[in-house]
Amino acid sequence: MADSPASILLIDDHPLLRQGIKQLIEMEDDMQVVGEASNAADGIRLAQQLEPDLVLMDLNMPEMNGIEALKKLREESISSRIIMFTVSDHEDDVVAALRAGADGYLLKDMEPDDMIQQLHQAAVGKMVISDRLTALLAQALRSQKPQQAARPDFDSLTPREKDILRLIAEGLSNKMIGRKLDISDGTVKVHVKHLLKKLSLRSRVEVAVWAVEEGLHKG
């Protein structure tokens, strides 16, 4: 992505909002909007055609909402990083989006400069979540711990899985982890699958939040 600008697809049913974001992104040399859609169905089609680096998608849209669209994109094995961009700071929405495979969750009331900074982070493979949602997400995971079959056990992981867990906690994507550890991102994906199973966690976001809470990311 250093060689060419990160490509971004906007999916939002508000034309004015799309226009505003587009104008902000156009001021950045290393990012460009390659497509936009006013509904989820068109957005999914464009994501398949364009294979953008990032998809910035609204949560509340008519006919098909962002969570449903997110699930369909993941079912289609779209490799784009998908960021939910919404007014909703409800715990249920945040958790549902991240469980469905979102790579980030940003709130529409954030400052323009903050949003651009977060998009830069997402473009280099990092997970992005609006600051005020981090504590909410940690609380949501804590409240669900009693229902889990077992408390995550760090010691059950192999040394390689522990390395990968720490890099997930830093917000790195599989591709970035693979580059750092000199292994393929396919190998990283297999390790991630194993460590999720061992820890009884359902997503890399849960892994990251748990690792940070336990202080494991300092490793």
Backbone torsions as a table, in degrees:
resi	resn	phi	psi	omega
1	MET	NA	-14.8	178.0
2	ALA	-69.1	-30.8	-176.9
3	ASP	-76.2	-40.3	-179.5
4	SER	-128.6	154.6	-177.7
5	PRO	-61.2	146.2	175.3
6	ALA	-66.3	128.8	-178.8
7	SER	-87.6	135.4	-175.2
8	ILE	-127.7	133.6	174.6
9	LEU	-108.6	129.1	178.3
10	LEU	-102.0	128.8	175.8
11	ILE	-125.8	105.8	-177.1
12	ASP	-159.9	140.8	-176.4
13	ASP	-86.9	6.1	177.9
14	HIS	-107.2	106.5	-177.4
15	PRO	-58.1	-39.8	-178.7
16	LEU	-63.9	-40.2	179.9
17	LEU	-66.0	-44.5	177.8
18	ARG	-58.2	-43.8	-178.9
19	GLN	-62.3	-42.6	179.9
20	GLY	-62.7	-45.1	179.8
21	ILE	-64.7	-42.4	-179.1
22	LYS	-58.9	-44.5	-179.8
23	GLN	-63.8	-38.5	177.4
24	LEU	-63.5	-46.0	-177.1
25	ILE	-67.4	-35.0	-178.8
26	GLU	-64.1	-18.5	177.9
27	MET	-80.9	-8.1	-179.1
28	GLU	-99.3	131.3	-179.0
29	ASP	-70.3	-28.3	-172.1
30	ASP	-102.7	14.9	175.8
31	MET	-141.5	145.6	175.6
32	GLN	-147.7	144.3	175.8
33	VAL	-83.8	121.4	-177.5
34	VAL	-103.6	-10.3	179.2
35	GLY	-171.1	159.1	175.5
36	GLU	-147.1	149.2	-179.1
37	ALA	-138.5	147.8	-177.7
38	SER	-98.1	-2.1	176.9
39	ASN	-149.3	164.5	-173.6
40	ALA	-65.9	-40.7	-177.4
41	ALA	-60.9	-46.3	177.6
42	ASP	-65.3	-37.4	179.5
43	GLY	-61.8	-43.0	179.2
44	ILE	-62.4	-43.8	179.1
45	ARG	-61.4	-43.9	179.7
46	LEU	-65.6	-38.7	179.1
47	ALA	-61.2	-38.6	178.5
48	GLN	-68.0	-39.4	-178.4
49	GLN	-72.9	-45.8	-170.2
50	LEU	-90.2	-24.6	-175.4
51	GLU	44.9	58.6	-177.7
52	PRO	-69.8	162.1	175.7
53	ASP	-68.5	-39.6	-177.8
54	LEU	-130.7	142.5	169.6
55	VAL	-117.8	122.3	176.9
56	LEU	-106.1	111.8	-167.9
57	MET	-127.6	136.3	176.6
58	ASP	-69.8	152.8	178.7
59	LEU	-87.1	-46.1	-175.6
60	ASN	-100.6	100.7	177.6
61	MET	-129.9	152.0	179.0
62	PRO	-67.9	156.7	177.3
63	GLU	70.6	-60.8	177.2
64	MET	-133.4	123.0	-178.3
65	ASN	-81.3	173.7	-175.6
66	GLY	-62.7	-35.3	-180.0
67	ILE	-66.0	-45.4	178.1
68	GLU	-61.5	-43.5	179.6
69	ALA	-63.4	-41.1	178.5
70	LEU	-59.5	-46.0	179.1
71	LYS	-61.2	-41.4	179.7
72	LYS	-65.8	-40.7	178.1
73	LEU	-62.5	-41.0	179.1
74	ARG	-69.3	-36.3	176.6
75	GLU	-62.8	-33.6	179.7
76	GLU	-81.6	3.3	-179.3
77	SER	57.8	35.9	174.4
78	ILE	-66.7	126.0	-174.7
79	SER	-88.4	-4.8	179.0
80	SER	-57.2	148.6	171.7
81	ARG	-80.0	130.2	-173.0
82	ILE	-113.4	120.4	-178.4
83	ILE	-113.2	125.1	175.1
84	MET	-80.3	135.9	-178.2
85	PHE	-130.1	108.8	-164.6
86	THR	-151.0	167.0	174.3
87	VAL	-88.4	-13.4	-172.4
88	SER	-82.1	121.0	173.0
89	ASP	-109.8	25.1	177.9
90	HIS	-72.0	135.5	-178.9
91	GLU	-52.7	-45.6	-177.5
92	ASP	-59.5	-41.1	-179.7
93	ASP	-66.8	-43.6	-179.0
94	VAL	-61.6	-50.2	-177.9
95	VAL	-63.7	-43.0	-179.5
96	ALA	-61.6	-42.7	-179.2
97	ALA	-64.2	-45.5	-177.8
98	LEU	-69.1	-35.8	177.3
99	ARG	-67.8	-29.9	-178.5
100	ALA	-81.3	-3.2	174.6
101	GLY	110.4	14.7	177.4
102	ALA	-68.2	146.2	178.3
103	ASP	-96.7	2.5	179.5
104	GLY	179.1	165.8	-177.6
105	TYR	-148.5	108.4	-176.9
106	LEU	-117.7	145.6	-178.3
107	LEU	-95.6	141.2	-175.5
108	LYS	-69.5	-15.9	-178.9
109	ASP	-88.9	9.4	179.8
110	MET	-74.3	157.8	179.2
111	GLU	-65.8	142.5	-180.0
112	PRO	-52.8	-42.7	179.8
113	ASP	-62.3	-38.8	178.6
114	ASP	-65.5	-40.5	-179.3
115	MET	-63.7	-43.9	179.0
116	ILE	-61.5	-41.9	178.5
117	GLN	-61.2	-42.3	179.1
118	GLN	-66.1	-38.7	177.7
119	LEU	-65.0	-36.9	175.6
120	HIS	-60.2	-44.0	178.9
121	GLN	-61.8	-45.4	-179.5
122	ALA	-63.1	-37.1	-177.9
123	ALA	-65.3	-26.3	178.1
124	VAL	-97.6	16.8	171.7
125	GLY	93.7	10.7	-179.9
126	LYS	-93.8	153.0	177.0
127	MET	-80.6	137.4	-178.0
128	VAL	-125.9	130.8	177.8
129	ILE	-139.8	132.3	178.4
130	SER	-53.8	137.0	-173.1
131	ASP	-49.9	-43.8	-172.6
132	ARG	-73.6	-7.7	178.8
133	LEU	-91.8	-14.7	-174.8
134	THR	-61.8	-46.7	179.9
135	ALA	-65.9	-38.9	179.0
136	LEU	-61.2	-42.4	-179.0
137	LEU	-67.3	-42.5	177.7
138	ALA	-60.3	-42.1	179.2
139	GLN	-64.1	-40.3	179.4
140	ALA	-61.8	-42.0	-179.6
141	LEU	-69.5	-38.7	178.5
142	ARG	-62.0	-40.8	-177.1
143	SER	-69.7	-18.9	-179.7
144	GLN	-94.0	-9.7	-175.5
145	LYS	-57.8	-40.2	-178.1
146	PRO	-60.9	-25.1	-179.0
147	GLN	-80.9	-13.5	-178.7
148	GLN	-73.0	149.0	-178.0
149	ALA	-61.7	-36.8	-178.6
150	ALA	-153.3	153.9	177.0
151	ARG	-71.2	138.2	179.1
152	PRO	-53.0	134.8	-176.4
153	ASP	-116.5	101.3	-177.6
154	PHE	-58.9	-37.1	-176.2
155	ASP	-68.2	-13.8	179.1
156	SER	-77.8	-9.8	-177.2
157	LEU	-85.0	150.0	173.4
158	THR	-74.3	162.7	178.4
159	PRO	-55.0	-40.2	179.9
160	ARG	-65.4	-42.0	178.6
161	GLU	-63.8	-36.2	177.5
162	LYS	-65.2	-41.0	176.8
163	ASP	-59.3	-46.3	-177.3
164	ILE	-65.8	-40.6	178.8
165	LEU	-58.5	-43.6	-179.3
166	ARG	-63.6	-37.3	-179.9
167	LEU	-73.6	-33.4	173.1
168	ILE	-61.6	-41.9	-179.4
169	ALA	-63.2	-24.4	175.9
170	GLU	-81.9	-5.9	177.5
171	GLY	90.9	13.5	-177.4
172	LEU	-78.6	146.0	176.4
173	SER	-79.1	168.3	177.9
174	ASN	-56.5	-41.5	-178.1
175	LYS	-63.0	-44.2	-179.4
176	MET	-67.8	-37.8	178.2
177	ILE	-64.1	-44.6	179.8
178	GLY	-58.5	-42.3	-179.4
179	ARG	-64.4	-41.0	-177.0
180	LYS	-68.9	-36.7	-176.7
181	LEU	-97.4	-0.1	-180.0
182	ASP	60.0	43.6	173.5
183	ILE	-132.3	164.4	-178.0
184	SER	-73.1	154.8	179.4
185	ASP	-69.1	-21.7	174.0
186	GLY	-65.1	-40.6	177.2
187	THR	-65.5	-40.5	178.0
188	VAL	-59.8	-43.9	-178.0
189	LYS	-58.9	-41.1	178.7
190	VAL	-64.1	-44.9	179.0
191	HIS	-61.6	-42.2	-179.8
192	VAL	-61.4	-43.3	179.1
193	LYS	-59.3	-43.8	-179.7
194	HIS	-66.1	-43.2	-176.6
195	LEU	-71.7	-31.7	174.7
196	LEU	-61.2	-43.7	-179.0
197	LYS	-64.4	-45.9	-179.1
198	LYS	-62.9	-35.9	-176.2
199	LEU	-90.1	-3.1	-177.1
200	SER	56.6	38.4	176.6
201	LEU	-113.1	154.9	-170.6
202	ARG	-105.6	-10.5	-179.8
203	SER	-153.8	161.9	-180.0
204	ARG	-67.1	-25.2	176.7
205	VAL	-66.2	-43.0	177.0
206	GLU	-61.3	-41.1	178.2
207	VAL	-59.8	-47.0	-177.6
208	ALA	-62.4	-46.7	-179.0
209	VAL	-63.7	-44.3	179.7
210	TRP	-62.7	-45.2	-178.1
211	ALA	-62.1	-40.7	179.4
212	VAL	-67.3	-42.5	178.7
213	GLU	-61.7	-36.6	-178.4
214	GLU	-84.9	-6.5	-178.7
215	GLY	77.0	15.0	-175.4
216	LEU	-75.9	-21.5	-177.1
217	HIS	-69.4	-13.9	-178.8
218	LYS	-84.4	-14.3	175.0
219	GLY	23.2	NA	NA
